[in-house]
Amino acid sequence: MSRFYDSIEPNVINEDMLQKAVEEQGPQDDAGQLAKKEGINFKEVKALQLDFRNILKIDNLWEFVNLTKLQLDNNIIEKIEALDSLVNLVWLDLSFNNIELIEGLDTLVKLQDLSLYNNRISRIENLDTLLELQVFSIGNNNINDLENMIYLRTFKNLRTLNLTGNPVCDNEVYSMFIAAYLPNLVYLDFRLVEENMNLADSQMAELKLVEYNDEITKLYETLMSLEMQLVDQLEVRQWGEGVEQGSSLTFCCTMAQCRDLENHHHEKLLETAINTLEKIVKSEYDEEMPDEVRMLFVDKDTIVNAVNASHDIHLLKIDNREDEIITKANNRVYNLIEKVHKDEIHRNRNRVLELHHYIDHIRSELDNLDILEQ
């Protein structure tokens, strides 16, 4: 796409090149000769032509603050740069270069005519501040994304657009797409839009229908995604397991305390029983005692066995009670979780069904919509 001049070394815009270009393009009469002698003020220059100079790098243009027209076509420029000070620029030609990326144009808010024809650009971007743009030529580049053309809707004053020679032009709906999204455009690819697009109203309606259907599909996918996220966040069963484990842990701590109390009681009881036995043996125990109890105080083994048997029975009762309570608690938790889980499945199915009905309703309304009257 670019033009190379093998016989000339690549150049960078410098003071000598600028001085020479301004002198060559300025008036050649007596007034021009006088201006040369007195020195040319770059701030007064309105137009500058720097084409066919094998320029590789843009630089040293900061003094041309009042420049309105700049011609940099037919060079070997690779990057758009050093144009920040040219805030009054209206016309800029960067065609026939090696530019790959649109950049460095943010301050050129007065720009009306921009040519990037015959470069290596693959995407239209970074032009948001050029709201005055009326003519945009970017043909013979590498643009192939039709959706990228929607970006041009930013430029309400755009009347002339040239995209010829880009892969995107091979798309069968290219012309119709441009006309639909850029209704204010007058010329497309050197031809009147109205004459050469030959877009019937039915074709426009069909394009809109496709667009609306795509939006409906996106809406459906978004709603379904949100519903699935809600289901994932609930994590019903994991929550149930946590509740069950938490309640069981709390209860087990309580039962452990009961066992500690029983052990403590057993120790005290055994100590009291042995002391009592010793008093009975020494005939020092004067208090009344039921006969069935006194029968246990025959010897130490008998009383110890009796106290231990009582202790074992108490521990067994605690164990049985613990198992009973835990079983009932787990059953309640399980039943609660099952209910929540079933309710959530029911809610989810109803919501999915509602989404399907809603999307079907929207599509039905769209099918019955008379777009041609809009």
Secondary structure, 3 states (H helix, E strand, C coil): CCCCCCCCCCEECCHHHHHHHHHHHCCCCHHHHHHHHHCCCHHHCCEEECCCCCEEECCCCCCCCCCCEEECCCCCCCCCCCCCCCCCCCEEECCCCCCCCCCCCCCCCCCCEEECCCCCCCCCCCCCCCCCCCEEECCCCCCCCHHHHHHHHHCCCCCEEECCCCHHHHCCCHHHHHHHHCCCCCEECCEEHHHHHCCCHHHHHHHHHHHHHHHHHHHHHHHHHHHHHHHHHHCHHHHHHHHHHHHHHHHHHHHHHHHHHHHHHHHHHHHHHHHHHHHHHCCCCCCCCCHHHHCCCCCHHHHHHHHHHHHHHHHHHHHHHHHHHHHHHHHHHHHHHHHHHHHHHHHHHHHHHHHHHHHHHHHHHHHCCCHHHC
